[in-house]
Amino acid sequence: MRESGWRIGFQIFNYAFLGLIAISCVLPIIHVLALSLSSNAAASAGVVRLWPVGFNTMSYEYVLEQAAFIKSIVITLQRVAIGVSINILLTVLLAYPLSKEAHKFKSRTVYAWIFVFTMLFGGGLIPTYMVVRTTGLLDSIWALVLPGAVPVFSAILLLNFFRGLPKELEEAAFIDGAGHFVTLFRIYLPLSVPAIATILLLSSVGHWNSWFDGLIYMNSPERYPLQSYLQTIVIQKSFSGITDLNTEALKHISDRTVKAAQIFLGALPVLLLYPFLQKYFMQGIVMGSVKE
């Protein structure tokens, strides 16, 4: 069937608009990469655009020798490993019972509205801080992962995915003597790889990019996760660690090139992770949106 001229024009506009958005997202990353690989003189003169000027890798060599930067990466990796594991476990345990019909779980609607209410209305920064302090979580990795341990949006996404699975699979498992836990972990989860991968990506990016909670829950800068550390040196301009370099090294690196190198290294894991999970991400989002 031939498409109308209006529809063809809309598709061209749509592709052009999305292309501009994609370019506006990619160009800053390329500029930061070019700046991190440029010389001190080029960076200070502001002549670096999308290609390195005076190419050198000394900024990366200097950054990877900094103990504070490496320690912030280790703390962030711990946060991602612990936080994502807790997020996925609690999301699965929450989504499975809420995906059942009302006659099998009579209080399902009440629990669902309670969780949706917490997603729409938070307690606020000060009450949350007081809870974290009272429970003794301040200055520990648990202060970064436990307050957001139950991602309600991910639970809604997964329960919609569970509802789309054939009911006959669950009935056959129960006839064979399986319980709810066996049905969940041996039947539902293997069939829910796209949804789990989507939740894994959302949780990983969320924990990796989070910086504000590190500033308020950590008492000492030595325990900052990576993004809190980068926020401190970039926004608050407290970075002054290159004064100990010799004259030859200062010809190749500067405060700006070192900051650019740290920013690019901080974003690199997400850039590497996303292409591998992108196909599951699209499938998980679309299938999770289908409702009966």
C-alpha positions as CSV (number, residue, x, y, z in Angstrom):
1,M,0.0,0.0,0.0
2,R,1.4,3.4,-1.0
3,E,2.0,5.8,1.8
4,S,0.5,9.3,1.7
5,G,2.8,12.3,1.1
6,W,1.9,13.7,4.6
7,R,3.1,10.4,6.2
8,I,6.3,10.4,4.2
9,G,6.9,14.0,5.2
10,F,6.2,13.2,8.8
11,Q,8.7,10.3,8.8
12,I,11.4,12.5,7.2
13,F,10.8,15.2,9.9
14,N,10.8,12.5,12.6
15,Y,14.1,11.0,11.5
16,A,15.7,14.5,11.1
17,F,14.5,15.5,14.6
18,L,15.7,12.4,16.2
19,G,19.0,12.7,14.4
20,L,19.5,16.2,15.7
21,I,18.8,15.0,19.3
22,A,21.3,12.1,18.8
23,I,23.9,14.5,17.5
24,S,23.4,16.9,20.4
25,C,24.0,14.0,22.8
26,V,27.1,12.7,21.0
27,L,28.9,15.9,20.2
28,P,29.6,16.9,23.9
29,I,31.2,13.4,24.5
30,I,33.4,13.8,21.4
31,H,34.4,17.3,22.5
32,V,35.4,16.0,26.0
33,L,37.3,13.1,24.5
34,A,39.2,15.5,22.1
35,L,39.9,17.9,25.0
36,S,41.3,15.1,27.2
37,L,43.7,14.1,24.4
38,S,44.9,17.6,23.5
39,S,47.9,19.6,24.8
40,N,47.9,22.1,27.6
41,A,48.4,25.1,25.1
42,A,45.5,24.0,22.8
43,A,43.1,23.4,25.7
44,S,44.0,26.8,27.3
45,A,43.6,28.6,24.0
46,G,40.1,27.1,23.4
47,V,40.9,25.8,19.9
48,V,39.9,22.2,20.6
49,R,36.5,21.3,19.0
50,L,35.9,17.7,17.9
51,W,39.5,16.6,17.2
52,P,42.5,16.6,19.5
53,V,45.1,19.3,19.0
54,G,48.6,18.4,20.1
55,F,47.6,14.8,20.7
56,N,49.0,13.1,23.9
57,T,47.7,10.6,26.5
58,M,49.5,12.1,29.5
59,S,46.2,13.3,31.1
60,Y,44.9,9.7,31.2
61,E,48.3,8.5,32.6
62,Y,48.1,11.1,35.3
63,V,44.5,10.4,36.2
64,L,45.1,6.6,36.5
65,E,47.9,7.3,38.9
66,Q,45.6,9.3,41.3
67,A,44.7,7.2,44.3
68,A,41.5,9.3,45.1
69,F,40.2,8.7,41.5
70,I,40.9,4.9,41.6
71,K,39.3,4.6,45.1
72,S,36.1,6.5,44.0
73,I,35.8,4.0,41.1
74,V,36.2,1.0,43.5
75,I,33.5,2.5,45.7
76,T,31.2,3.0,42.7
77,L,31.8,-0.6,41.5
78,Q,30.9,-1.9,44.9
79,R,27.8,0.3,44.9
80,V,26.7,-0.9,41.5
81,A,27.3,-4.6,42.3
82,I,25.4,-4.5,45.7
83,G,22.8,-2.0,44.6
84,V,21.8,-3.7,41.3
85,S,21.7,-7.1,43.0
86,I,19.3,-5.8,45.7
87,N,17.2,-3.9,43.1
88,I,16.7,-6.9,40.9
89,L,16.0,-9.3,43.8
90,L,13.4,-7.0,45.4
91,T,11.9,-6.0,42.1
92,V,11.3,-9.7,41.1
93,L,9.9,-10.6,44.6
94,L,7.5,-7.6,44.4
95,A,6.4,-7.9,40.8
96,Y,5.6,-11.6,40.9
97,P,2.7,-11.5,43.5
98,L,1.4,-8.2,42.1
99,S,1.1,-9.8,38.6
100,K,-1.5,-12.3,39.9
101,E,-5.2,-11.9,39.3
102,A,-7.3,-10.3,42.0
103,H,-9.0,-13.6,42.9
104,K,-5.6,-15.2,43.6
105,F,-4.2,-12.2,45.6
106,K,-7.1,-10.3,47.0
107,S,-5.1,-7.4,48.5
108,R,-3.1,-6.9,45.3
109,T,-4.7,-3.6,44.4
110,V,-4.1,-2.1,47.9
111,Y,-0.4,-3.1,47.8
112,A,-0.1,-1.8,44.3
113,W,-1.5,1.6,45.2
114,I,0.7,1.8,48.3
115,F,3.9,1.3,46.1
116,V,2.6,3.7,43.4
117,F,2.0,6.3,46.1
118,T,5.6,6.1,47.3
119,M,6.7,6.6,43.7
120,L,4.7,9.8,43.3
121,F,5.2,11.3,46.7
122,G,8.6,11.1,48.5
123,G,9.3,11.8,52.1
124,G,11.7,14.6,51.3
125,L,15.4,15.1,51.7
126,I,15.5,15.9,55.4
127,P,13.3,13.1,56.6
128,T,15.2,10.6,54.4
129,Y,18.5,11.9,55.8
130,M,17.2,11.5,59.4
131,V,16.1,7.9,58.7
132,V,19.6,7.1,57.2
133,R,21.3,8.7,60.2
134,T,19.1,7.1,62.8
135,T,19.6,3.7,61.4
136,G,23.4,4.2,61.5
137,L,24.0,4.0,57.7
138,L,25.8,7.2,57.3
139,D,29.3,7.0,55.8
140,S,28.7,3.4,54.6
141,I,28.0,1.9,51.3
142,W,24.5,0.9,52.6
143,A,23.5,4.5,52.7
144,L,23.9,4.6,48.9
145,V,21.9,1.4,48.1
146,L,19.2,0.8,50.7
147,P,17.2,4.1,50.4
148,G,16.4,3.2,46.8
149,A,16.4,-0.5,47.2
150,V,12.9,-1.0,45.7
151,P,12.5,0.7,42.3
152,V,8.7,0.9,41.9
153,F,8.9,1.9,38.2
154,S,11.0,-1.2,37.4
155,A,8.5,-3.4,39.4
156,I,5.6,-2.0,37.4
157,L,7.5,-2.8,34.2
158,L,8.3,-6.3,35.3
159,L,4.8,-7.2,36.5
160,N,3.3,-6.1,33.2
161,F,5.9,-8.4,31.5
162,F,4.9,-11.3,33.9
163,R,1.2,-10.7,33.0
164,G,2.0,-11.2,29.3
165,L,3.4,-14.7,29.8
166,P,1.0,-17.6,29.0
167,K,-1.0,-18.7,32.1
168,E,-0.8,-22.3,30.9
169,L,2.9,-22.4,31.9
170,E,2.1,-21.6,35.5
171,E,-0.9,-24.0,35.6
172,A,1.3,-26.8,34.1
173,A,4.0,-26.2,36.7
174,F,1.5,-26.3,39.6
175,I,0.0,-29.6,38.2
176,D,3.5,-31.0,38.3
177,G,3.8,-30.0,41.9
178,A,5.9,-26.8,41.7
179,G,5.3,-24.0,44.2
180,H,5.4,-20.3,43.6
181,F,9.2,-19.9,44.2
182,V,10.0,-22.8,41.7
183,T,7.6,-21.3,39.2
184,L,9.1,-17.9,39.6
185,F,12.8,-18.9,39.4
186,R,12.6,-21.8,36.9
187,I,9.8,-20.6,34.5
188,Y,9.1,-16.9,34.8
189,L,12.7,-15.6,35.1
190,P,14.2,-17.5,32.2
191,L,11.4,-16.2,30.0
192,S,11.9,-12.6,31.2
193,V,15.5,-12.0,30.1
194,P,14.5,-8.8,28.1
195,A,12.7,-7.3,31.1
196,I,15.5,-8.3,33.5
197,A,18.1,-6.9,31.2
198,T,16.2,-3.6,31.0
199,I,15.9,-3.4,34.8
200,L,19.6,-4.2,35.0
201,L,20.5,-1.4,32.6
202,L,18.3,1.1,34.4
203,S,19.6,0.2,37.8
204,S,23.2,0.1,36.7
205,V,23.1,3.5,35.0
206,G,21.1,5.0,38.0
207,H,23.7,3.8,40.6
208,W,26.7,4.7,38.4
209,N,25.5,8.3,37.6
210,S,24.1,9.1,41.1
211,W,26.2,11.8,42.8
212,F,23.9,13.8,45.2
213,D,23.4,11.0,47.8
214,G,27.2,10.5,48.0
215,L,27.6,14.2,49.0
216,I,25.0,14.1,51.8
217,Y,25.5,10.6,53.2
218,M,29.3,10.5,53.1
219,N,31.1,12.5,55.8
220,S,34.5,12.3,54.2
221,P,35.6,13.0,50.6
222,E,37.7,9.8,50.7
223,R,34.5,7.7,50.7
224,Y,32.8,9.6,47.8
225,P,31.6,7.5,44.8
226,L,32.9,8.4,41.4
227,Q,30.2,10.9,40.4
228,S,30.4,12.7,43.7
229,Y,34.1,13.0,43.3
230,L,33.8,14.4,39.8
231,Q,31.1,16.8,40.9
232,T,33.5,18.1,43.6
233,I,36.4,18.7,41.3
234,V,34.4,20.0,38.3
235,I,31.6,22.1,39.8
236,Q,33.2,23.2,43.0
237,K,36.6,23.6,41.3
238,S,38.5,22.1,44.1
239,F,40.9,20.2,41.9
240,S,44.5,21.3,42.4
241,G,46.5,18.2,42.2
242,I,48.6,18.9,39.2
243,T,50.9,21.4,40.9
244,D,53.3,18.6,41.7
245,L,54.2,17.9,38.1
246,N,57.5,18.9,36.5
247,T,57.7,21.5,33.8
248,E,57.9,19.0,30.9
249,A,54.6,17.4,32.0
250,L,52.8,20.7,32.4
251,K,53.4,21.4,28.7
252,H,51.1,18.4,27.8
253,I,48.4,18.5,30.5
254,S,46.5,21.0,32.4
255,D,43.5,21.3,34.9
256,R,41.1,21.3,31.9
257,T,42.5,18.2,30.2
258,V,42.7,16.2,33.4
259,K,39.1,17.0,34.3
260,A,38.1,16.0,30.7
261,A,39.9,12.7,31.1
262,Q,38.3,12.0,34.4
263,I,34.8,12.8,33.0
264,F,35.3,10.6,30.0
265,L,36.6,7.7,32.1
266,G,33.6,8.1,34.4
267,A,31.2,7.8,31.4
268,L,33.1,5.0,29.6
269,P,31.6,2.0,31.5
270,V,28.0,3.1,30.6
271,L,29.0,3.7,27.0
272,L,30.4,0.2,26.8
273,L,27.5,-1.5,28.6
274,Y,24.6,0.1,26.7
275,P,25.3,-1.4,23.2
276,F,25.2,-5.0,24.7
277,L,21.9,-4.4,26.5
278,Q,20.2,-2.1,24.0
279,K,18.3,-4.9,22.1
280,Y,16.9,-6.2,25.4
281,F,16.2,-2.7,26.5
282,M,13.9,-2.0,23.5
283,Q,12.2,-5.4,23.8
284,G,11.7,-5.1,27.5
285,I,10.2,-1.7,27.4
286,V,7.8,-2.5,24.5
287,M,6.6,-5.8,25.9
288,G,6.2,-4.5,29.4
289,S,3.9,-1.7,28.1
290,V,1.4,-4.2,26.7
291,K,-1.6,-4.6,29.0
292,E,-4.5,-7.0,28.9
